[in-house]
Amino acid sequence: MGQRAFAVFLQELRDGRTHIELTTALADLLGKVKDTGKAGSITLQIGVKPAGKGADVDKVVIMDKITTKLPTPERGEDFYWLTDDNDLSRNHPKQSTLDLREAAPTAPLVLKEATK
């Protein structure tokens, strides 16, 4: 008799809940990779231990653990000036501000066409 296929085992593990969790985790991971352009990963850890004590092991207990590492988007940075009072300012504290005003509209210029 051949070995049970791992895919079949995975679909049966915990009545299919592990397979569903992995399917959902993969969809989340693919979306985040697409959104951020960064890598991520899913790790499936399977533990196996004897169900009883003794040398004759005929039953085992199988545990699973799913770990997902989703990429995160860049958070960006912001720039501030430090004042003499150790406060933050968006404007350079040692540079004066310009008194800007709205310019009055002017009549359009008449353009001439160049001839050959």
Secondary structure, DSSP 8 states (H G I E B T S, - for coil): -----HHHHHHHGGGGHHHHHHHHHHHHHHHHHHHH----EEEEEEEEEESSSSS----EEEEEEEEEE-----------EE-TTS-EESS-TTS---------------------
